[in-house]
Amino acid sequence: MHTTPAKFLIIRFSSIGDIVLTTPVIRCLKQQVPGAEIHYCTKRSFQSLIESNPHVDKGIYLDGNLNDLIRQLRTERYDYIIDLHNNLRTRIIKLRLAVPSRSFDKLNWEKWLYVQFKVNTMPPLHIVDRYLKTTESFGVVNDGKGLDYFIPYKDIVEPEWFPITHRRGFVAYAIGGQHNTKKLPVARMIELCRKINYPIVLLGGKEDAAAGEEVRQALGDKLIYNACGKYNLNQSASILQQSALVFSHDTGLMHIAAAFRKKIYAIWGNTTPQLGMYPYKTNFVSLENKLLPCRPCSKIGYDQCPKGHFNCMNELPFDFDLKELKRGTGPSTRRTGPER
């Protein structure tokens, strides 16, 4: 157990979901190491994920120039670096700051075997537990409290902002994704929303607004509220927090929903839950086409299916029954594992 006050620098440059998945490390370090001072370094574009976290004493942001960042970090005189990104830039930072560090094992070899040859040697550990291994030498243990997400008061979305059709309850559907092979085609989004058959708020960035509009036009305003591009990230998180349950592609909003212990229907295309980034410490159902020998085709994704058929999404079965909505009692969020 580490007993003397220490100043920690945690580094994770991107992206939304990955940063949210590091929040147990922040919390456990802050709460379990007496006197710990926690600084968090990420890209400026992700500042909103850090600045409201009460366990972070200071956020430090990369604006593009690594040398300027390193000069700023040197003035802080850290005792330890917790590297949760482990790429070339973070290795340069560790080398030039020359303080003791702990680095996250990315399991690149195991991922390569799994993606290229479908030989799964990935450990049966969620990425959060792998992140937490970097803190074991300080006596830190997983507190089992899951992910954190803190919404500033100014970004709380009021129910009156929704159409009247969506004020008495809605399902949130995060339709975005960093790559097209993580997203359902629009025709299948429409099919999915028709099956849900309950007021739905579509969430995503401005780049998803056109797809959301196609869905709205196909199904009408009574069923669909297209919120894509209309709210910032914290406001989108507020909408997730108010939802009855969540459908999501493999994207950052899925992990934000997990932080609120929402029941999640996770939609998998080119990626799989076995890569270790499924919803953490919340009840979830995986929707995936398990019959394809080509999955996973990438640990990240592509602009289009490398095989040309995109059957991971085009033939994805929507075999679920929303019993929670039929009962009208809302979903249970007590369970902490996948629902099969």
Backbone hydrogen bonds in HBPLUS format (Angstrom, degrees):
<---DONOR---> <-ACCEPTOR-->    atom                        ^
c    i                          cat <-CA-CA->   ^        H-A-AA   ^      H-
h    n   atom  resd res      DA  || num        DHA   H-A  angle D-A-AA Bond
n    s   type  num  typ     dist DA aas  dist angle  dist       angle   num
A0002-HIS N   A0138-PHE O   3.29 MM 136  4.90 164.3  2.31 115.7 111.2     1
A0037-GLU N   A0006-ALA O   2.89 MM  31  6.27 159.2  1.94 158.1 162.7     2
A0079-ASP N   A0007-LYS O   2.91 MM  72  5.19 156.3  1.96 139.3 147.2     3
A0080-TYR N   A0007-LYS O   3.26 MM  73  6.57 158.0  2.31 156.2 156.0     4
A0008-PHE N   A0037-GLU O   2.77 MM  29  6.00 166.6  1.78 174.2 176.9     5
A0039-HIS N   A0008-PHE O   2.89 MM  31  6.08 159.4  1.93 156.0 163.0     6
A0009-LEU N   A0080-TYR O   2.94 MM  71  6.36 150.8  2.03 150.5 160.0     7
A0082-ILE N   A0009-LEU O   2.72 MM  73  6.02 167.0  1.73 155.9 159.3     8
A0010-ILE N   A0039-HIS O   2.86 MM  29  6.20 168.6  1.87 157.0 159.6     9
A0041-CYS N   A0010-ILE O   2.81 MM  31  6.16 165.5  1.83 167.9 173.0    10
A0011-ILE N   A0082-ILE O   2.99 MM  71  6.37 158.0  2.04 159.3 159.5    11
A0084-LEU N   A0011-ILE O   2.96 MM  73  5.73 149.2  2.05 151.2 160.9    12
A0012-ARG N   A0041-CYS O   3.13 MM  29  6.39 168.3  2.14 174.9 175.7    13
A0043-LYS N   A0013-PHE O   3.43 MM  30  5.20 158.7  2.48 122.8 121.9    14
A0019-ILE N   A0015-SER O   2.92 MM   4  5.98 159.6  1.96 161.7 166.4    15
A0020-VAL N   A0016-ILE O   3.05 MM   4  6.33 163.7  2.08 155.9 160.4    16
A0021-LEU N   A0017-GLY O   2.97 MM   4  6.17 149.6  2.07 146.0 154.7    17
A0022-THR N   A0019-ILE O   3.02 MM   3  5.23 151.9  2.10 103.9 112.8    18
A0023-THR N   A0020-VAL O   3.14 MM   3  5.52 164.6  2.17 112.5 117.3    19
A0025-VAL N   A0022-THR O   3.00 MM   3  5.51 131.1  2.24 114.6 126.9    20
A0026-ILE N   A0022-THR O   3.35 MM   4  6.77 156.4  2.41 150.3 156.8    21
A0027-ARG N   A0023-THR O   3.02 MM   4  6.23 174.6  2.02 158.7 159.0    22
A0028-CYS N   A0024-PRO O   2.89 MM   4  5.85 166.3  1.91 145.9 150.6    23
A0029-LEU N   A0025-VAL O   3.00 MM   4  5.98 163.9  2.02 147.9 152.7    24
A0030-LYS N   A0026-ILE O   3.03 MM   4  6.16 167.3  2.05 151.3 155.3    25
A0031-GLN N   A0027-ARG O   2.88 MM   4  6.01 159.1  1.92 153.2 158.9    26
A0032-GLN N   A0028-CYS O   2.88 MM   4  5.63 142.2  2.02 142.5 150.8    27
A0033-VAL N   A0029-LEU O   3.07 MM   4  5.57 150.5  2.16 142.2 145.2    28
A0036-ALA N   A0033-VAL O   3.05 MM   3  5.48 154.1  2.12 144.2 139.4    29
A0057-ASP N   A0038-ILE O   2.76 MM  19  5.30 141.3  1.90 144.5 157.6    30
A0058-LYS N   A0038-ILE O   3.33 MM  20  6.80 142.9  2.48 147.3 149.4    31
A0040-TYR N   A0058-LYS O   2.95 MM  18  6.49 152.9  2.03 155.7 164.4    32
A0060-ILE N   A0040-TYR O   2.83 MM  20  6.02 165.6  1.85 153.0 153.7    33
A0042-THR N   A0060-ILE O   3.13 MM  18  6.69 145.6  2.25 155.8 165.7    34
A0062-LEU N   A0042-THR O   2.83 MM  20  6.05 157.0  1.88 142.1 149.9    35
A0046-PHE N   A0043-LYS O   2.96 MM   3  5.63 162.9  1.99 120.6 126.2    36
A0044-ARG N   A0062-LEU O   3.06 MM  18  5.51 158.1  2.11 143.8 137.0    37
A0047-GLN N   A0044-ARG O   3.07 MM   3  5.28 157.8  2.12 121.3 119.4    38
A0049-LEU N   A0046-PHE O   3.04 MM   3  5.63 154.0  2.11 116.0 123.6    39
A0050-ILE N   A0047-GLN O   2.97 MM   3  5.42 152.9  2.05 114.4 122.6    40
A0051-GLU N   A0047-GLN O   3.02 MM   4  6.07 168.4  2.03 171.6 175.1    41
A0053-ASN N   A0050-ILE O   3.01 MM   3  5.45 164.5  2.03 119.9 124.9    42
A0056-VAL N   A0053-ASN O   3.13 MM   3  5.63 167.8  2.14 118.2 122.1    43
A0069-LEU N   A0065-ASN O   3.18 MM   4  6.48 156.5  2.24 146.4 153.2    44
A0070-ILE N   A0066-LEU O   2.91 MM   4  6.18 160.4  1.95 154.0 158.7    45
A0071-ARG N   A0067-ASN O   3.01 MM   4  6.24 157.7  2.07 148.2 153.8    46
A0072-GLN N   A0068-ASP O   3.09 MM   4  6.36 154.8  2.16 145.9 152.4    47
A0073-LEU N   A0069-LEU O   2.87 MM   4  6.18 158.7  1.91 153.3 159.7    48
A0074-ARG N   A0070-ILE O   2.93 MM   4  6.10 151.5  2.01 149.8 156.5    49
A0075-THR N   A0072-GLN O   3.24 MM   3  5.57 131.8  2.48 102.5 113.7    50
A0076-GLU N   A0073-LEU O   3.07 MM   3  5.46 153.8  2.14 109.8 117.9    51
A0077-ARG N   A0074-ARG O   3.35 MM   3  5.78 152.6  2.43 109.9 116.1    52
A0081-ILE N   A0100-PRO O   2.96 MM  19  6.43 146.2  2.08 143.4 153.8    53
A0102-ARG N   A0081-ILE O   2.85 MM  21  6.30 150.4  1.94 161.1 170.9    54
A0083-ASP N   A0102-ARG O   2.79 MM  19  6.07 160.1  1.83 166.7 170.8    55
A0104-PHE N   A0083-ASP O   2.84 MM  21  6.09 156.9  1.90 179.2 172.8    56
A0091-ARG N   A0087-ASN O   2.99 MM   4  6.19 150.8  2.07 152.7 161.6    57
A0092-ILE N   A0088-LEU O   3.00 MM   4  6.28 150.3  2.09 149.0 156.7    58
A0093-ILE N   A0089-ARG O   3.00 MM   4  6.32 158.7  2.05 148.8 154.5    59
A0094-LYS N   A0090-THR O   2.97 MM   4  6.18 163.8  1.99 147.6 151.3    60
A0095-LEU N   A0091-ARG O   2.99 MM   4  6.11 157.0  2.04 143.9 150.3    61
A0096-ARG N   A0092-ILE O   2.98 MM   4  6.15 163.2  2.01 154.5 158.2    62
A0097-LEU N   A0093-ILE O   2.89 MM   4  5.99 147.1  2.00 151.8 160.4    63
A0098-ALA N   A0094-LYS O   3.01 MM   4  5.88 144.7  2.13 138.0 146.8    64
A0111-LYS N   A0107-LEU O   2.93 MM   4  6.17 161.2  1.97 157.1 162.9    65
A0112-TRP N   A0108-ASN O   2.91 MM   4  6.03 154.5  1.98 143.3 150.5    66
A0113-LEU N   A0109-TRP O   3.01 MM   4  6.29 161.3  2.04 151.7 155.9    67
A0114-TYR N   A0110-GLU O   3.04 MM   4  6.23 158.0  2.09 145.2 151.4    68
A0115-VAL N   A0111-LYS O   2.85 MM   4  6.04 165.3  1.87 155.5 158.9    69
A0116-GLN N   A0112-TRP O   2.84 MM   4  5.75 165.9  1.86 151.2 156.1    70
A0117-PHE N   A0113-LEU O   2.93 MM   4  5.39 152.3  2.01 132.1 141.1    71
A0119-VAL N   A0113-LEU O   3.31 MM   6  5.53 168.6  2.33 123.1 120.4    72
A0118-LYS N   A0114-TYR O   2.97 MM   4  4.27 127.3  2.26 110.6 118.1    73
A0125-LEU N   A0123-PRO O   2.69 MM   2  5.39 142.4  1.82 101.4  92.2    74
A0129-ASP N   A0126-HIS O   3.02 MM   3  5.47 123.5  2.35 109.1 121.6    75
A0130-ARG N   A0126-HIS O   3.26 MM   4  6.69 145.3  2.38 143.9 154.0    76
A0127-ILE N   A0276-GLY O   2.85 MM 149  5.31 160.4  1.89 154.1 147.6    77
A0131-TYR N   A0127-ILE O   2.81 MM   4  6.12 151.4  1.89 149.7 157.7    78
A0132-LEU N   A0128-VAL O   2.94 MM   4  6.23 156.8  1.99 148.2 154.2    79
A0133-LYS N   A0130-ARG O   3.29 MM   3  5.25 139.3  2.46  94.8 105.7    80
A0134-THR N   A0131-TYR O   3.10 MM   3  5.93 159.4  2.15 119.9 125.2    81
A0135-THR N   A0132-LEU O   2.96 MM   3  5.52 163.4  1.99 117.2 122.7    82
A0136-GLU N   A0133-LYS O   3.37 MM   3  5.34 167.3  2.39 104.4 108.2    83
A0138-PHE N   A0135-THR O   3.00 MM   3  5.57 158.4  2.05 117.4 124.4    84
A0139-GLY N   A0136-GLU O   2.92 MM   3  5.25 158.6  1.97 118.6 120.4    85
A0155-ASP N   A0152-PRO O   2.91 MM   3  5.60 157.7  1.96 122.6 129.5    86
A0156-ILE N   A0153-TYR O   3.20 MM   3  5.50 172.8  2.21 115.3 116.7    87
A0161-TRP N   A0158-GLU O   2.91 MM   3  5.59 163.9  1.94 121.8 127.3    88
A0162-PHE N   A0159-PRO O   3.05 MM   3  5.68 161.2  2.09 116.9 122.5    89
A0166-HIS N   A0163-PRO O   2.88 MM   3  5.51 162.2  1.92 121.6 127.5    90
A0167-ARG N   A0164-ILE O   3.48 MM   3  5.35 174.0  2.48 104.8 105.7    91
A0244-ALA N   A0170-PHE O   2.83 MM  74  5.81 178.0  1.83 171.0 171.7    92
A0171-VAL N   A0199-PRO O   2.79 MM  28  6.22 159.3  1.83 157.4 162.4    93
A0201-VAL N   A0171-VAL O   2.85 MM  30  6.25 156.8  1.90 155.9 163.1    94
A0172-ALA N   A0245-LEU O   3.09 MM  73  6.46 163.5  2.12 163.3 163.7    95
A0247-PHE N   A0172-ALA O   2.82 MM  75  6.22 161.9  1.85 159.3 165.5    96
A0173-TYR N   A0201-VAL O   2.95 MM  28  6.17 162.6  1.98 156.8 156.3    97
A0203-LEU N   A0173-TYR O   2.91 MM  30  5.98 164.9  1.93 140.3 142.5    98
A0174-ALA N   A0247-PHE O   2.88 MM  73  6.32 154.3  1.95 155.7 155.0    99
A0249-HIS N   A0174-ALA O   3.41 MM  75  6.48 154.8  2.48 160.8 162.6   100
A0175-ILE N   A0203-LEU O   2.97 MM  28  6.11 141.3  2.13 157.8 166.6   101
A0182-LYS N   A0179-HIS O   3.01 MM   3  5.63 162.2  2.04 119.3 123.7   102
A0183-LYS N   A0180-ASN O   2.98 MM   3  5.25 164.6  2.00 113.5 118.4   103
A0181-THR N   A0302-TYR O   3.17 MM 121  5.58 157.0  2.22 159.8 158.2   104
A0270-ASN N   A0181-THR O   3.20 MM  89  5.80 150.1  2.29 142.8 149.9   105
A0188-ARG N   A0185-PRO O   2.94 MM   3  5.39 126.2  2.23 109.8 123.6   106
A0189-MET N   A0185-PRO O   2.94 MM   4  6.32 145.5  2.07 148.9 159.8   107
A0189-MET N   A0186-VAL O   3.06 MM   3  4.85 118.0  2.46  91.3 107.4   108
A0190-ILE N   A0186-VAL O   2.95 MM   4  6.24 158.2  1.99 155.9 160.3   109
A0191-GLU N   A0187-ALA O   3.13 MM   4  6.38 153.0  2.20 135.4 142.7   110
A0192-LEU N   A0188-ARG O   2.84 MM   4  6.04 156.8  1.89 146.0 152.1   111
A0193-CYS N   A0189-MET O   2.89 MM   4  6.14 168.0  1.91 155.9 158.5   112
A0194-ARG N   A0190-ILE O   2.94 MM   4  6.10 152.2  2.02 146.9 154.8   113
A0195-LYS N   A0191-GLU O   3.09 MM   4  6.36 148.2  2.19 142.1 150.2   114
A0195-LYS N   A0192-LEU O   3.07 MM   3  5.16 119.1  2.46  96.1 111.0   115
A0196-ILE N   A0192-LEU O   2.95 MM   4  6.30 155.8  2.01 152.4 159.6   116
A0197-ASN N   A0193-CYS O   3.04 MM   4  6.26 165.4  2.06 149.8 152.7   117
A0200-ILE N   A0223-LEU O   2.72 MM  23  5.92 166.1  1.74 167.3 170.3   118
A0225-TYR N   A0200-ILE O   2.90 MM  25  6.24 150.9  1.99 163.4 170.9   119
A0202-LEU N   A0225-TYR O   2.93 MM  23  6.23 161.7  1.97 154.9 160.9   120
A0227-ALA N   A0202-LEU O   2.98 MM  25  5.49 140.3  2.14 139.0 149.8   121
A0229-GLY N   A0204-GLY O   2.98 MM  25  6.20 152.6  2.05 140.5 132.8   122
A0208-ASP N   A0205-GLY O   2.92 MM   3  5.37 157.8  1.96 112.4 119.8   123
A0209-ALA N   A0206-LYS O   3.19 MM   3  5.20 160.1  2.23 103.7 109.8   124
A0212-GLY N   A0208-ASP O   2.98 MM   4  6.22 161.2  2.01 155.5 161.6   125
A0213-GLU N   A0209-ALA O   2.88 MM   4  6.10 145.3  2.00 145.0 154.5   126
A0214-GLU N   A0210-ALA O   3.08 MM   4  6.41 149.1  2.18 145.3 152.7   127
A0215-VAL N   A0211-ALA O   3.14 MM   4  6.49 156.0  2.20 148.7 154.7   128
A0216-ARG N   A0212-GLY O   2.93 MM   4  6.21 158.5  1.98 146.9 153.0   129
A0217-GLN N   A0213-GLU O   2.88 MM   4  6.05 162.9  1.91 150.7 154.9   130
A0218-ALA N   A0214-GLU O   3.05 MM   4  6.18 147.5  2.16 141.1 149.7   131
A0219-LEU N   A0215-VAL O   3.06 MM   4  6.22 147.9  2.16 149.2 157.1   132
A0220-GLY N   A0216-ARG O   2.64 MM   4  5.24 148.5  1.74 149.4 154.7   133
A0224-ILE N   A0220-GLY O   3.02 MM   4  6.09 166.2  2.04 153.6 157.9   134
A0230-LYS N   A0227-ALA O   3.05 MM   3  5.36 165.5  2.07 130.5 132.0   135
A0236-SER N   A0232-ASN O   2.89 MM   4  6.15 153.3  1.96 152.8 161.0   136
A0237-ALA N   A0233-LEU O   2.90 MM   4  6.21 149.1  2.00 146.3 155.3   137
A0238-SER N   A0234-ASN O   2.96 MM   4  6.27 145.9  2.08 139.9 149.1   138
A0239-ILE N   A0235-GLN O   3.02 MM   4  6.38 147.4  2.13 144.5 152.8   139
A0240-LEU N   A0236-SER O   2.98 MM   4  6.34 157.5  2.03 148.1 154.0   140
A0241-GLN N   A0237-ALA O   2.92 MM   4  6.18 155.6  1.98 148.8 155.6   141
A0242-GLN N   A0238-SER O   3.20 MM   4  6.45 136.5  2.40 137.7 147.9   142
A0242-GLN N   A0239-ILE O   3.12 MM   3  5.20 130.5  2.37  97.9 110.7   143
A0243-SER N   A0240-LEU O   3.12 MM   3  5.21 155.6  2.18 105.0 112.5   144
A0246-VAL N   A0263-LYS O   3.02 MM  17  6.28 166.3  2.04 165.7 169.1   145
A0265-TYR N   A0246-VAL O   2.74 MM  19  6.19 158.2  1.79 157.1 164.8   146
A0248-SER N   A0265-TYR O   3.05 MM  17  6.36 158.4  2.10 157.4 154.8   147
A0267-ILE N   A0248-SER O   2.79 MM  19  5.91 169.1  1.80 159.4 160.0   148
A0251-THR N   A0249-HIS O   2.83 MM   2  5.55 116.3  2.24 115.3  98.2   149
A0254-MET N   A0251-THR O   3.02 MM   3  5.58 141.1  2.17 113.6 124.2   150
A0255-HIS N   A0252-GLY O   3.03 MM   3  5.42 124.3  2.35 106.2 118.8   151
A0256-ILE N   A0252-GLY O   3.12 MM   4  6.51 149.9  2.21 147.4 156.7   152
A0257-ALA N   A0253-LEU O   2.90 MM   4  6.07 157.1  1.95 145.0 150.7   153
A0258-ALA N   A0254-MET O   3.07 MM   4  6.36 145.2  2.19 136.5 146.1   154
A0259-ALA N   A0255-HIS O   3.07 MM   4  6.37 140.5  2.23 137.8 147.6   155
A0259-ALA N   A0256-ILE O   3.05 MM   3  5.06 123.5  2.38  94.4 109.0   156
A0260-PHE N   A0257-ALA O   3.04 MM   3  5.25 138.5  2.22 101.0 112.5   157
A0262-LYS N   A0257-ALA O   3.20 MM   5  5.61 171.8  2.21 149.8 148.0   158
A0261-ARG N   A0258-ALA O   2.96 MM   3  4.85 161.4  2.00 106.8 110.3   159
A0264-ILE N   A0283-ASN O   3.08 MM  19  6.59 154.6  2.15 146.0 152.8   160
A0285-VAL N   A0264-ILE O   2.83 MM  21  6.30 153.5  1.90 158.1 166.1   161
A0266-ALA N   A0285-VAL O   2.81 MM  19  6.08 145.2  1.93 158.6 169.8   162
A0287-LEU N   A0266-ALA O   2.76 MM  21  5.88 174.1  1.77 165.7 163.9   163
A0268-TRP N   A0287-LEU O   2.97 MM  19  6.17 172.1  1.98 165.9 166.4   164
A0275-LEU N   A0272-THR O   3.22 MM   3  5.91 169.8  2.23 118.2 121.4   165
A0276-GLY N   A0273-PRO O   2.90 MM   3  5.75 163.2  1.93 125.0 129.0   166
A0339-GLU N   A0284-PHE O   2.43 MM  55  5.55 177.4  1.43 169.2 169.6   167
A0308-GLY N   A0305-CYS O   3.09 MM   3  5.11 141.2  2.25 100.0 111.3   168
A0313-MET N   A0310-PHE O   3.22 MM   3  5.93 149.6  2.32 114.6 120.9   169
A0314-ASN N   A0310-PHE O   2.82 MM   4  5.92 172.1  1.83 156.0 156.1   170
A0315-GLU N   A0311-ASN O   3.03 MM   4  4.97 153.5  2.10 116.6 122.7   171
A0316-LEU N   A0313-MET O   3.33 MM   3  4.92 169.2  2.34 100.5 101.5   172
A0323-LYS N   A0321-ASP O   2.79 MM   2  5.63 133.3  2.01 110.6  95.6   173
A0326-LYS N   A0322-LEU O   3.29 MM   4  6.64 153.2  2.36 146.4 154.2   174
A0327-ARG N   A0323-LYS O   2.95 MM   4  6.17 152.2  2.03 151.8 158.0   175
A0328-GLY N   A0324-GLU O   3.08 MM   4  6.22 132.7  2.31 131.5 144.4   176
